[in-house]
Amino acid sequence: MAISDSGGAMSDDLPEWTIMEIPAYLKHLPGSEPVDAYILYIRRGENEEPNLSPEEEEQLIKEQVFESDGFDIDFKQFRCLFNYLPLNFDDNNEYVMEPETTRELMERLSRKSLERYNERKDTKYEFGKAIKANFYPTWAASVMYFITFEVHSIETAEKEGVKTDRGAIERLIYHW
């Protein structure tokens, strides 16, 4: 879960944000994916380590989702397909309406999230770039995104006499 400056869950500070704790679950075994399935661009090869059973993979992804609230999942460890998926910013335009691209959507959602965060927390973070995102389609014809993006701290930069502080990373989520 993203942690706020006050140390509580971000959903405590931003009550309209929905943090849904949806556990990971197995959708398809390797080789049994439907023709129209979204196949991961990050995926363990058939003969690559670790050589885990589907049950072990499912347990591992559940642990990673729980520990990171869906933000940090190492998809290179899996051959199975789960409900959580990595989002390829440059390849998958399935969830956007043209002319917007997936990358533009992630940047727009990140900027909006940061804008709301700055307003509520009286901070002056500047958007840097969208770094990565995971997602899962919900049963309600929507998608839950877990977006990690870089921000620049204007306040820190001003104190240090530096134009931007590129070391600051904030993880905020946007539920659309």
C-alpha positions in Angstrom: 0.0 0.0 0.0 1.3 3.5 -0.7 2.2 5.2 2.5 1.4 8.8 3.1 3.5 11.4 4.8 1.5 10.9 8.0 2.5 7.2 8.0 -1.0 5.9 7.4 -2.4 4.3 4.4 -3.0 6.6 1.5 -6.6 5.6 1.5 -6.9 7.1 5.0 -5.8 10.5 3.6 -7.7 10.2 0.4 -10.9 8.4 1.3 -12.4 8.5 -2.2 -9.4 6.4 -3.4 -10.3 2.7 -3.3 -7.7 0.3 -2.2 -9.0 -3.1 -2.9 -7.0 -6.0 -1.6 -7.7 -8.6 -4.4 -5.5 -11.7 -4.0 -3.7 -13.0 -7.0 -5.1 -16.2 -8.5 -4.2 -18.5 -11.4 -6.0 -18.0 -14.7 -4.1 -20.1 -17.2 -1.4 -22.7 -17.2 1.4 -22.3 -19.7 0.2 -23.5 -23.1 -3.5 -23.4 -22.2 -4.0 -19.7 -22.7 -7.0 -18.7 -24.9 -6.1 -17.3 -28.3 -7.2 -13.8 -27.3 -5.3 -13.8 -23.9 -3.0 -10.9 -23.1 0.3 -12.7 -23.1 2.9 -11.1 -20.8 5.9 -9.4 -22.4 7.8 -10.2 -19.2 7.6 -13.9 -18.6 9.9 -16.7 -17.6 11.0 -18.9 -20.5 10.2 -22.6 -20.5 13.7 -23.8 -19.6 14.6 -20.9 -17.3 15.0 -21.0 -13.6 13.3 -21.0 -11.2 11.5 -24.1 -12.1 8.3 -23.8 -10.0 5.1 -25.7 -10.1 1.9 -23.8 -10.9 1.0 -24.0 -7.2 4.4 -22.6 -6.1 4.1 -19.8 -8.7 0.6 -18.9 -7.3 1.9 -18.8 -3.8 4.8 -16.6 -4.8 2.7 -14.1 -6.7 0.2 -14.0 -3.8 3.1 -13.1 -1.5 4.4 -10.4 -3.8 1.0 -8.9 -4.2 0.4 -8.9 -0.5 3.9 -7.4 0.3 3.8 -4.7 -2.3 0.0 -4.1 -2.6 0.3 -5.0 -6.3 3.1 -2.5 -7.2 6.2 -4.8 -7.2 5.7 -8.1 -8.8 8.6 -10.0 -10.5 6.8 -11.5 -13.5 10.1 -13.0 -14.7 9.5 -15.7 -12.2 6.3 -16.9 -13.7 5.1 -19.0 -16.7 1.5 -19.2 -15.6 -0.9 -16.3 -16.3 -2.5 -14.7 -13.3 -5.2 -12.0 -12.8 -2.3 -9.5 -12.1 -0.4 -8.5 -15.2 2.4 -6.1 -16.1 1.4 -3.3 -18.4 3.5 -2.6 -21.5 3.2 1.1 -22.1 4.1 0.8 -25.7 2.4 -2.3 -26.9 -1.0 -2.7 -25.3 -3.7 -0.2 -26.3 -6.5 -2.5 -25.3 -7.7 -0.3 -22.4 -7.6 3.1 -24.1 -9.6 5.0 -26.6 -7.7 6.3 -29.6 -6.0 8.6 -30.2 -4.7 8.2 -26.6 -2.0 5.6 -26.1 -1.4 3.4 -23.0 1.7 5.5 -22.1 -0.4 8.7 -22.4 -3.1 7.2 -20.2 -0.6 6.2 -17.5 1.0 9.6 -17.6 -2.4 11.3 -17.5 -3.6 9.2 -14.5 -0.2 9.7 -12.7 -0.4 13.5 -13.2 -4.0 13.6 -11.9 -3.1 11.5 -8.9 -0.1 13.7 -8.1 -2.2 16.9 -8.6 -4.7 15.6 -6.0 -2.0 14.4 -3.7 -0.3 17.9 -3.8 -3.6 19.6 -3.1 -4.5 17.4 -0.2 -1.0 17.3 1.4 0.0 20.9 0.5 3.1 19.6 -1.3 4.7 20.7 -4.6 5.9 17.6 -6.3 6.4 17.7 -10.0 5.6 14.8 -12.3 8.7 13.2 -13.8 7.7 10.1 -15.7 5.6 6.9 -15.5 8.0 4.1 -14.7 5.9 0.9 -14.6 2.4 -0.3 -14.0 0.7 -3.5 -13.1 -3.0 -4.0 -13.5 -5.9 -6.4 -13.3 -9.2 -6.3 -15.1 -12.1 -6.2 -12.6 -15.5 -7.9 -13.0 -17.1 -4.5 -13.2 -15.9 -3.5 -16.7 -13.0 -1.5 -15.3 -9.3 -1.9 -14.7 -7.3 -1.4 -11.5 -3.9 0.1 -12.1 -0.9 0.1 -9.8 1.3 2.9 -11.3 4.8 3.7 -10.1 6.0 7.0 -11.3 8.8 9.4 -10.6 8.3 12.8 -9.0 10.6 15.7 -8.5 10.5 17.5 -5.1 10.5 21.2 -5.7 10.7 21.9 -2.0 13.8 19.7 -1.6 15.4 21.2 -4.7 14.8 24.8 -3.4 16.4 24.0 -0.1 19.4 22.4 -1.7 19.7 25.0 -4.5 19.2 22.3 -7.2 16.8 22.6 -10.1 15.2 19.2 -9.5 15.6 16.3 -7.1 15.4 13.3 -9.4 16.0 10.9 -6.5 12.5 11.3 -5.1 10.1 8.4 -5.9 6.5 8.4 -4.9 4.2 5.5 -5.4 0.6 6.6 -5.8 -2.2 4.5 -7.2 -5.1 5.5 -9.2 -8.2 3.3 -9.4 -10.1 3.9 -12.6 
